[in-house]
Amino acid sequence: MGNSLQSNPPTAQLHISVHATDWLWTVFAIMLVSTFYAIFRSMTQSRGQRAFHHIAVVILTTASIAYFSMASDLGQTAIRTEFSRNNPPGVTRNIFYVRYIQWFINAPLIVLMLLLATGLPLSEIFVTIFMTLVVVVTGLVGALTASSYKWGYWTMGVFALLYVFFSLLWSGTRSSFHANRQGYVTGTAYIAFLWLLYPLVWALCEGGNVIGPTGEMVWYGLLDLLSGPVFLFVCLAGLRNVEYGSLGLQSGKTSDYAGSGLAAGAGAGAAASTNSANRGVVHEGTEAHAGPSGIAVADREKGPAVPSAA
């Protein structure tokens, strides 16, 4: 595609080099190939077993677009640095906001992939995802802030990240599991270690201007590859023999299980849920059957049923 810096000239005095664009094109190629592979892998699964594969497709597609933009020297703006280091005072530096758009989409999905394997209630999963978004937004706002107030955003982001770590490494590991607990612990520890490095790189790059834009691209590229394709494909391999029904992820559509041998079971489960909702609720320890009028009738030896409200 030629030299990206010639086609899209940098807007700041401190900007990425030609070697940085070569590295970014390499990362883009890896992300793109990984996206196609994830799509292929999802198509080899039965329709009721594709949730995690589809999440991986979304993550890798987003990363591919982001790295195409950065390799093209697009999705960036010039921000005056707080610390000029060996440069003239007031020097400007390229800040790639497209990277934060990528993280805004991908980071919550990675958290969701991990927490779906746990028994955490949806409210806790929701708060953890929200805190993940706080980490990304505060990082972006801090990077776009020229004054020392950027460190206030950085500090708030670090505290939000600590909450995410607490939810993943403490609350998640102590919840009920129907899948591989050890696999979850290993995966969350791996992601926590990588994500702990992001604030450090931010402090040395966008924050403190210690590492230049080219070094910034190398560090973030490595971290995104390790927490992107590497993590996702290892995660999918670990979920290869896990029944989605054990995670509470079964679809109510029997067509999702066509050809998988699960259609009858899924259909029966959906029908049972519908009948339970329409005919009434039976107390625990009772057995009920439908009477001629469609109202639940209890087994006399087990106890009375509670009819549904008219």
C-alpha positions in Angstrom: 0.0 0.0 0.0 3.0 2.3 -0.1 4.1 4.5 2.7 1.2 5.3 5.0 2.9 8.4 6.3 3.1 9.8 2.8 -0.5 9.2 2.1 -1.7 10.3 5.5 0.9 12.8 6.9 1.2 12.9 10.7 -0.5 15.7 12.5 1.9 15.9 15.5 5.6 16.5 15.9 6.1 13.2 17.7 4.6 10.5 15.5 5.1 6.9 14.5 7.9 5.9 12.1 7.8 3.9 8.9 9.1 0.9 10.9 6.1 1.3 13.2 3.7 1.2 10.3 5.3 -2.0 9.1 4.8 -3.5 12.5 1.2 -2.3 12.6 0.5 -3.8 9.1 1.9 -7.1 10.5 -0.4 -7.0 13.5 -3.3 -6.1 11.2 -2.6 -9.2 9.0 -2.5 -11.5 12.0 -5.8 -10.1 13.3 -7.4 -10.4 9.9 -6.3 -14.0 9.4 -7.4 -14.8 13.0 -10.8 -13.3 12.2 -11.3 -15.6 9.2 -10.2 -18.6 11.2 -12.6 -17.7 14.0 -15.5 -17.5 11.5 -14.5 -20.8 10.0 -14.3 -22.4 13.5 -17.8 -21.0 14.4 -19.3 -22.5 11.2 -18.0 -26.0 12.2 -19.9 -25.8 15.5 -23.6 -26.7 15.9 -25.9 -23.6 16.0 -26.4 -24.0 19.7 -22.7 -24.1 20.5 -21.4 -20.9 18.8 -21.8 -18.1 21.5 -18.1 -17.9 22.4 -17.0 -18.3 18.8 -19.2 -15.4 17.8 -17.8 -13.2 20.6 -14.3 -14.1 19.3 -15.3 -13.1 15.8 -16.6 -9.7 17.0 -13.4 -9.1 19.0 -11.0 -10.0 16.2 -13.0 -8.0 13.6 -12.9 -4.9 15.7 -9.1 -5.3 16.3 -8.6 -5.8 12.5 -10.3 -2.5 11.7 -8.5 -0.7 14.5 -5.0 -1.9 13.4 -5.8 -1.1 9.7 -6.6 2.4 10.8 -3.4 2.8 12.9 -1.2 1.2 10.2 -2.7 3.8 7.8 -1.8 6.6 10.3 -5.5 7.3 10.7 -7.7 7.6 13.8 -5.3 9.9 15.6 -5.0 13.5 16.8 -2.2 15.8 18.0 -2.1 16.5 21.8 0.5 18.7 23.5 2.6 16.6 25.9 2.9 17.4 29.6 6.6 16.4 29.6 8.6 17.4 26.6 11.7 15.3 27.7 14.5 16.1 25.2 12.1 17.9 22.8 11.1 21.6 22.7 8.5 22.7 25.2 5.0 22.3 24.1 5.8 19.5 21.6 2.8 17.6 20.3 2.4 13.8 20.2 0.0 11.6 18.2 -2.7 10.0 20.3 -4.5 7.2 18.5 -8.1 7.3 19.8 -9.1 4.5 17.4 -7.2 2.1 19.8 -9.5 3.1 22.6 -12.6 2.5 20.4 -11.3 -1.0 19.9 -10.8 -1.6 23.6 -14.2 -0.1 24.4 -15.8 -2.9 22.4 -13.3 -5.7 23.0 -12.5 -5.5 26.7 -16.1 -5.9 28.0 -16.5 -8.9 25.6 -13.4 -10.6 27.0 -14.8 -10.1 30.5 -18.1 -11.5 29.4 -16.4 -14.6 27.9 -14.8 -15.3 31.3 -17.7 -14.6 33.6 -20.2 -16.6 31.5 -18.5 -19.7 32.8 -19.1 -18.7 36.4 -22.2 -18.7 38.6 -22.1 -14.9 39.2 -25.5 -13.2 39.0 -26.1 -11.0 36.0 -26.1 -7.9 38.2 -22.4 -8.5 39.2 -21.5 -9.3 35.6 -23.1 -6.0 34.5 -21.2 -4.0 37.1 -17.9 -5.7 36.1 -18.5 -4.9 32.5 -19.4 -1.3 33.4 -16.1 -0.9 35.3 -14.2 -2.3 32.3 -15.7 0.5 30.2 -14.7 3.0 32.9 -11.1 1.8 32.5 -11.1 2.5 28.8 -13.0 5.8 28.9 -10.7 7.3 31.6 -7.7 6.1 29.6 -8.9 7.9 26.5 -9.9 11.1 28.3 -6.6 11.1 30.1 -4.6 10.6 26.9 -6.4 13.5 25.3 -5.7 15.8 28.3 -2.6 18.0 27.9 -2.3 19.0 31.6 -1.4 17.1 34.7 -5.1 16.4 35.2 -4.6 13.4 33.0 -3.2 11.5 36.0 -6.5 12.0 37.8 -8.2 10.0 35.0 -5.4 7.5 35.1 -5.9 6.9 38.8 -9.6 6.5 38.5 -9.0 4.0 35.7 -6.6 2.0 37.8 -9.2 1.8 40.7 -11.8 0.6 38.2 -9.4 -2.0 36.9 -8.8 -3.2 40.4 -12.5 -3.7 40.8 -12.5 -5.8 37.6 -9.6 -7.9 38.9 -11.5 -8.4 42.2 -14.6 -9.6 40.4 -12.6 -11.9 38.1 -10.1 -13.3 40.6 -12.1 -13.3 43.8 -15.9 -13.3 43.2 -15.7 -15.3 40.0 -13.5 -18.1 41.4 -15.8 -18.5 44.5 -19.0 -18.8 42.5 -20.5 -22.1 41.4 -19.0 -23.8 38.3 -20.5 -26.2 35.8 -17.4 -25.9 33.5 -13.7 -26.2 34.1 -12.9 -24.2 37.2 -9.1 -24.6 36.8 -9.4 -23.4 33.2 -11.2 -20.3 34.4 -8.6 -19.5 37.1 -5.8 -19.9 34.6 -7.5 -17.7 32.0 -8.4 -14.9 34.4 -4.9 -14.9 35.9 -3.4 -14.6 32.3 -5.7 -11.7 31.4 -5.2 -10.0 34.7 -1.4 -10.1 34.2 -1.6 -8.7 30.7 -4.2 -6.0 31.6 -2.0 -4.9 34.5 0.6 -4.0 32.0 -1.7 -1.6 30.0 -1.7 1.2 32.6 2.1 0.9 32.9 2.5 1.3 29.2 0.0 4.2 29.2 2.0 5.9 32.0 5.2 5.6 30.0 3.7 6.5 26.6 0.6 8.8 26.5 1.1 9.9 30.0 4.8 10.5 30.7 6.1 10.6 27.2 9.0 8.4 28.2 8.5 6.0 25.3 8.0 7.4 21.8 5.0 6.6 19.5 6.9 3.9 17.7 7.7 2.1 21.0 4.2 2.6 22.1 2.9 0.7 19.0 5.2 -2.2 19.6 4.1 -2.6 23.3 0.4 -2.2 22.6 0.6 -4.4 19.6 2.2 -7.3 21.6 -0.3 -6.9 24.4 -3.3 -6.9 22.0 -2.0 -10.0 20.2 -1.6 -11.8 23.5 -4.9 -10.8 24.9 -6.6 -11.2 21.5 -5.9 -14.1 19.2 -3.7 -16.0 21.6 -6.1 -15.9 24.5 -9.2 -16.4 22.4 -8.1 -19.5 20.6 -6.8 -21.1 23.8 -10.1 -20.2 25.4 -12.1 -21.8 22.6 -10.0 -24.9 22.7 -10.7 -25.2 26.4 -14.4 -24.9 25.8 -14.4 -27.5 23.0 -16.0 -30.3 25.1 -18.2 -28.1 27.3 -21.9 -28.3 26.9 -23.4 -24.8 26.6 -26.5 -26.1 28.5 -24.4 -26.5 31.6 -23.6 -22.8 31.4 -27.2 -21.8 31.1 -26.6 -20.7 27.5 -29.1 -22.9 25.8 -31.3 -21.2 23.2 -35.0 -21.6 23.4 -35.2 -22.1 19.6 -35.2 -25.7 18.7 -33.8 -24.8 15.2 -30.6 -23.8 16.9 -30.0 -27.5 17.7 -31.0 -29.0 14.4 -28.7 -31.8 13.5 -26.9 -31.7 16.8 -28.9 -34.4 18.6 -30.1 -31.8 21.1 -33.2 -30.6 19.3 -35.6 -32.9 21.1 -34.1 -32.0 24.5 -34.1 -28.3 23.8 -37.6 -28.4 22.5 -38.8 -30.4 25.5 -37.1 -27.9 27.8 -38.7 -24.9 26.1 -42.1 -26.6 26.1 -41.7 -27.5 29.8 -40.8 -23.9 30.6 -43.8 -22.6 28.7 -46.2 -25.0 30.3 -44.9 -24.1 33.7 -45.4 -20.5 33.1 -48.9 -20.9 31.6 -50.3 -23.6 34.0 -48.9 -22.6 37.4 -46.1 -23.2 39.8 -45.7 -26.3 41.8 -44.1 -26.2 45.3 -40.7 -27.9 45.7 -41.0 -31.6 46.4 -44.3 -32.0 44.5 -45.1 -33.7 41.3 -47.9 -32.3 39.0 -49.6 -33.2 35.8 -52.0 -31.4 33.6 -55.7 -32.1 34.2 -58.4 -32.0 31.6 -58.8 -28.2 32.0 -55.1 -27.5 31.5 -54.7 -26.5 35.2 -51.8 -28.2 37.1 -53.1 -31.1 39.3 -50.9 -32.3 42.1 -50.0 -35.9 42.8 -52.0 -36.6 45.9 -49.1 -38.4 47.6 -46.7 -35.5 47.0 -48.8 -32.5 48.0 -51.0 -29.8 46.5 -50.1 -27.8 43.5 -50.4 -24.0 43.3 -52.7 -23.1 40.4 -51.8 -20.1 38.2 -53.7 -16.9 38.6 -56.6 -16.5 36.2 
